[in-house]
């Protein structure tokens, strides 16, 4: 039996009561996420029996829900994605740049996730491309990977974008332009342009009638109130920060493994749960990244988790510049040749820059290393698992 606490355990215990209490506020996406996490790797989804050809080992494997919000379904997806990205790495320093938005924008984003998250990606991409193309800075085309996170350590709504950027650019005349050592682009310039571009796009979305407001933001439906809110946002400092460059391609892959397929909270952060509270670990960034424990009412924990459900079809990992899907292979081959010609990379770097990633093989027996074969299949339940009934006593 499993000994570790999981988000699924909390959902199963409090699912019925939460759905009843919040019936009018739960959308289709949130309901589907809850059901998927509850049923993940249970008999409800079916499965199969595996047996080893060389020893007596056998096991029952239930199917995964494959929902991108499920804490248990990201490891295999992450391994495959990382193996694909390994071939894209360049032998240059990589920078980690983070774009955040003020709390007022966070509230608007909560009511308009698809629109505002798309604006966030668009403004970040335009900011990096514009500043990098300026001859006063790099003067060329950069490539980068952008990853949307919507949570803080306490599961509050905090949309921000992490960018992984190779330290250099392709010039218009086909040369490779390296960044200065340990310096990518001026942060204050990025911050100001990001603020302007984001607010311009937000105003355009408002003028086109694409934004909706309710509750405490209902007043923003009035044009004068929205204009006043934009003026206030222009006066604020928007936080953009860059971390020191990574030391090796292996460190870049380690970073990607931590950030790309992360969900709002991993099962490993859960400490305890009962009928009255859920306790989990978090880090207090405002006080030196100190580790702390937080306890929430189960319904509040579920509410915070569901804040981070993404709209259907929304891509939270995107590629830009010379890393864009349409031109990545061609541009990377050119850049590798330039790096070798400039003696910025050994000739071997044109082929492989890192050791191949170890891949988990589910067909290998954990006892003897033999081959596991499927000996039987387990059908799905025709109906969902029995749900707890409310106490009528």
C-alpha positions in Angstrom: 0.0 0.0 0.0 1.0 3.6 -0.6 2.3 5.3 2.5 2.8 8.8 1.0 0.0 11.4 1.1 -1.2 12.5 -2.3 -3.4 15.3 -3.6 -5.7 12.6 -4.9 -6.3 11.4 -1.3 -7.4 14.9 -0.3 -9.7 15.2 -3.3 -11.3 11.8 -2.7 -11.9 12.6 1.0 -13.5 16.0 0.4 -14.7 15.8 -3.2 -18.4 15.4 -2.6 -18.6 18.1 0.1 -16.6 20.6 -1.9 -18.7 20.0 -5.1 -21.9 20.6 -3.1 -20.6 23.7 -1.4 -19.2 25.3 -4.5 -21.5 23.9 -7.2 -22.3 27.3 -8.7 -18.6 28.3 -9.0 -17.0 25.1 -10.4 -16.4 25.2 -14.1 -16.1 22.3 -16.5 -12.3 22.3 -16.5 -12.1 22.3 -12.7 -14.6 19.4 -12.4 -12.7 17.4 -15.0 -9.4 18.0 -13.3 -10.8 16.9 -9.9 -12.2 13.7 -11.4 -9.0 12.9 -13.4 -6.8 13.2 -10.3 -9.1 11.2 -8.1 -9.3 8.3 -10.6 -5.6 8.4 -11.7 -4.0 5.0 -11.4 -7.0 3.3 -9.9 -9.1 0.4 -11.1 -11.6 3.0 -12.5 -9.4 3.7 -15.4 -8.5 0.0 -16.1 -5.0 -1.3 -16.5 -3.1 -4.5 -17.0 -1.1 -7.3 -15.3 2.6 -7.6 -16.0 4.8 -10.7 -15.3 8.5 -11.1 -15.7 9.8 -13.8 -18.1 12.7 -14.7 -15.9 11.4 -14.6 -12.3 8.2 -14.8 -10.4 7.7 -11.0 -10.2 4.2 -9.8 -11.2 2.4 -6.5 -10.7 -0.9 -4.8 -11.5 -0.5 -1.4 -13.3 -3.5 0.9 -13.5 -3.7 3.5 -16.2 -2.8 7.1 -15.7 -5.3 10.0 -16.2 -2.7 11.9 -18.3 -4.1 15.2 -17.1 -1.5 17.9 -17.2 -2.5 19.1 -13.7 -2.1 15.7 -12.1 1.0 15.5 -9.8 1.5 11.8 -10.7 1.3 12.1 -14.5 4.2 14.4 -15.3 7.3 12.3 -14.8 7.1 10.2 -17.9 6.0 13.2 -20.0 8.9 15.3 -18.6 11.5 12.6 -19.4 10.3 12.4 -23.1 10.3 16.2 -23.4 13.7 16.6 -21.9 15.2 13.9 -24.2 13.9 15.9 -27.1 15.2 19.2 -25.8 18.7 17.8 -25.1 19.4 17.9 -28.9 18.6 21.6 -28.9 21.2 22.7 -26.3 24.0 24.9 -27.4 27.5 25.1 -25.8 26.9 28.7 -24.5 25.8 30.2 -21.2 22.1 30.1 -20.6 20.2 32.8 -18.7 17.1 32.4 -16.6 14.8 35.5 -16.9 11.5 35.8 -15.0 8.7 38.2 -15.8 6.1 39.0 -13.1 3.0 41.2 -13.0 1.5 43.4 -10.2 -1.3 42.0 -8.0 -3.9 44.1 -9.8 -3.1 42.4 -13.0 -3.2 39.0 -11.3 -6.8 39.7 -10.3 -7.8 40.6 -13.9 -6.0 37.5 -15.1 -8.0 35.3 -12.7 -11.3 36.4 -14.4 -9.8 36.2 -17.9 -7.2 33.4 -17.9 -7.0 32.6 -21.6 -6.9 36.2 -22.7 -4.5 37.6 -20.1 -2.1 34.6 -20.1 -1.8 34.9 -23.9 -1.1 38.7 -23.5 1.6 37.8 -21.0 3.3 35.4 -23.4 3.0 37.9 -26.2 4.4 40.9 -24.2 7.3 38.8 -22.8 8.3 37.6 -26.3 8.0 41.0 -27.8 10.1 42.5 -25.0 13.0 40.1 -25.3 13.0 40.2 -29.1 12.9 44.0 -29.2 15.6 44.7 -26.7 17.9 41.9 -28.0 17.6 43.2 -31.6 18.6 46.7 -30.6 22.2 47.3 -31.8 22.9 49.0 -28.4 22.5 45.6 -26.7 22.9 42.4 -28.7 21.8 43.5 -32.2 20.4 40.2 -33.4 17.8 37.5 -33.1 17.7 35.5 -29.9 15.9 32.2 -29.2 14.3 31.3 -25.9 11.9 29.0 -24.1 9.0 30.5 -22.1 7.2 28.6 -19.4 4.0 29.9 -17.6 3.6 29.3 -13.9 0.5 30.6 -12.1 1.2 29.8 -8.5 3.3 31.0 -5.6 4.7 28.7 -2.8 1.5 29.1 -0.8 -0.7 28.1 -3.8 -2.0 31.6 -4.3 -2.6 32.9 -7.8 0.7 34.4 -9.1 1.1 34.2 -12.9 4.6 34.7 -14.1 6.8 33.5 -16.9 10.2 31.8 -16.7 12.4 32.2 -19.7 15.5 30.1 -20.6 17.6 32.0 -23.0 20.9 31.0 -24.7 23.5 33.8 -24.2 23.8 35.2 -27.7 22.1 36.1 -30.9 22.2 35.7 -34.7 23.1 38.9 -36.4 21.3 40.0 -39.6 24.4 39.2 -41.6 24.7 35.7 -40.2 27.3 36.1 -37.4 27.0 34.8 -33.8 27.0 37.6 -31.3 27.9 36.4 -27.8 26.6 38.1 -24.6 29.0 39.8 -22.2 30.2 37.5 -19.5 27.4 36.9 -16.9 25.2 39.6 -18.4 22.3 39.2 -20.7 20.2 42.4 -21.1 19.6 45.4 -18.8 16.8 44.5 -16.4 15.4 48.0 -16.0 15.0 48.4 -19.8 13.3 45.0 -20.0 10.9 45.9 -17.2 9.8 49.2 -18.7 9.2 47.9 -22.1 7.4 44.8 -20.7 5.1 47.1 -18.7 4.3 49.2 -21.8 3.7 46.3 -24.2 1.6 44.4 -21.7 -0.7 47.4 -20.9 -1.1 48.3 -24.6 -2.3 44.7 -25.3 -4.5 44.7 -22.2 -6.2 48.0 -23.4 -6.7 46.5 -26.9 -8.3 43.4 -25.4 -10.6 45.7 -23.3 -11.5 47.8 -26.3 -12.4 44.7 -28.3 -14.7 43.5 -25.5 -12.6 40.4 -24.8 -12.3 41.1 -21.0 -15.0 40.1 -18.5 -15.2 41.4 -14.9 -17.3 40.2 -11.9 -17.3 40.4 -8.1 -14.9 43.0 -6.7 -13.7 43.9 -10.2 -17.2 44.5 -11.6 -16.5 48.3 -11.6 -13.8 47.8 -14.2 -16.5 47.3 -16.8 -16.8 51.1 -16.8 -14.4 52.7 -19.3 -13.3 55.4 -16.9 -12.6 53.0 -14.1 -10.5 50.7 -16.4 -8.6 53.7 -17.7 -7.9 54.8 -14.1 -6.6 51.3 -13.3 -4.3 51.4 -16.3 -2.9 54.7 -15.1 -2.1 53.3 -11.7 -0.4 50.3 -13.3 1.8 52.5 -15.4 3.1 54.1 -12.1 4.1 50.8 -10.6 7.5 49.1 -11.0 7.1 45.8 -12.8 9.5 43.1 -11.6 11.7 41.4 -14.1 14.8 39.6 -12.8 17.6 37.5 -14.2 19.5 34.7 -12.4 23.2 34.0 -13.0 23.9 31.9 -16.1 24.0 28.1 -15.8 27.4 26.5 -15.7 26.8 23.5 -18.1 24.3 21.9 -20.4 23.6 19.4 -17.7 22.5 22.2 -15.3 20.3 23.6 -18.0 18.5 20.2 -18.3 18.2 20.0 -14.5 16.6 23.4 -14.5 14.2 22.3 -17.3 13.3 19.2 -15.3 12.3 21.2 -12.3 10.3 23.9 -14.1 8.7 22.7 -17.3 6.2 20.1 -16.2 5.6 21.2 -12.6 2.1 21.4 -11.2 0.8 23.7 -8.5 2.0 21.4 -5.7 3.9 18.2 -5.7 2.8 15.2 -3.6 6.2 15.3 -1.9 5.3 18.7 -0.3 2.3 17.3 1.5 2.8 16.6 5.2 -0.6 15.6 6.6 -4.3 15.8 6.0 -7.4 15.1 8.0 -11.0 16.2 8.1 -10.2 19.7 9.3 -6.8 20.7 7.7 -4.2 20.0 5.1 -0.6 20.8 6.0 2.2 21.2 3.4 5.7 22.6 3.1 6.5 25.9 1.5 9.3 28.4 1.3 9.0 32.0 2.4 10.8 34.0 -0.2 10.3 37.2 1.7 12.3 35.9 4.6 15.4 34.4 3.1 13.6 31.4 1.4 13.0 29.9 4.9 11.2 26.6 4.9 7.9 26.7 6.7 4.7 24.7 7.2 1.2 26.0 6.2 -2.1 24.5 7.3 -5.3 25.2 5.3 -8.9 24.1 5.6 -9.4 21.2 3.1 -11.9 23.2 1.0 -9.5 26.2 0.9 -6.6 23.8 -0.2 -8.8 22.5 -3.0 -9.8 26.0 -4.0 -6.2 27.1 -4.2 -5.2 24.1 -6.2 -8.0 24.6 -8.7 -7.0 28.2 -9.2 -4.2 26.9 -11.5 -6.3 24.9 -13.9 -5.4 26.2 -17.4 -8.0 26.7 -20.1 -8.5 23.9 -22.6 -5.9 23.9 -25.3 -3.7 26.6 -23.7 0.0 25.9 -24.2 2.1 26.7 -21.2 5.5 26.0 -22.8 6.3 28.0 -25.9 9.4 28.4 -28.1 10.5 31.7 -29.8 13.1 33.1 -32.1 15.6 30.7 -33.5 14.2 28.1 -31.1 10.7 28.3 -32.7 9.4 25.0 -34.0 9.4 26.0 -37.6 13.1 26.9 -37.9 14.8 25.3 -34.9 16.7 22.6 -36.6 18.1 24.8 -39.4 19.0 27.7 -37.1 20.7 25.5 -34.5 22.8 23.8 -37.1 24.0 27.2 -38.4 24.8 28.4 -34.9 26.8 25.3 -34.0 28.9 25.8 -37.2 29.5 29.4 -36.2 30.5 28.5 -32.7 33.0 25.9 -34.0 34.4 28.4 -36.5 34.8 31.1 -33.8 36.5 28.5 -31.6 33.8 29.0 -28.9 33.0 25.3 -28.9 35.0 22.1 -29.7 34.2 20.3 -32.9 32.5 17.6 -31.0 29.9 20.1 -29.7 28.4 20.2 -33.2 27.1 16.7 -32.6 26.4 16.2 -28.9 26.9 18.6 -26.0 25.7 16.3 -23.2 25.6 12.7 -22.2 22.4 11.0 -23.2 19.8 11.2 -20.5 19.0 8.0 -18.7 15.6 6.8 -19.7 13.2 4.9 -17.4 12.1 1.6 -19.2 8.8 0.3 -17.8 9.4 -3.1 -19.5 12.4 -3.9 -17.3 11.8 -6.1 -14.3 12.8 -4.2 -11.1 13.8 -7.5 -9.4 16.1 -9.3 -12.0 16.3 -7.0 -15.0 14.3 -9.3 -17.2 11.5 -8.4 -19.6 8.0 -7.7 -18.3 5.2 -8.9 -20.5 1.5 -8.0 -20.3 -0.4 -11.1 -19.3 -3.9 -9.7 -18.8 -5.8 -6.5 -19.3 -8.2 -4.9 -16.8 -11.2 -3.1 -18.2 -12.3 0.3 -17.1 -15.3 0.6 -14.7 -18.4 1.3 -16.6 -19.4 3.7 -13.9 -17.3 5.9 -11.7 -16.1 4.7 -8.3 -18.6 4.9 -5.4 -18.6 8.4 -3.9 -19.1 9.0 -0.2 -22.7 9.9 0.7 -23.5 12.9 2.9 -24.2 12.1 6.6 -28.0 12.5 7.1 -28.0 11.6 10.7 
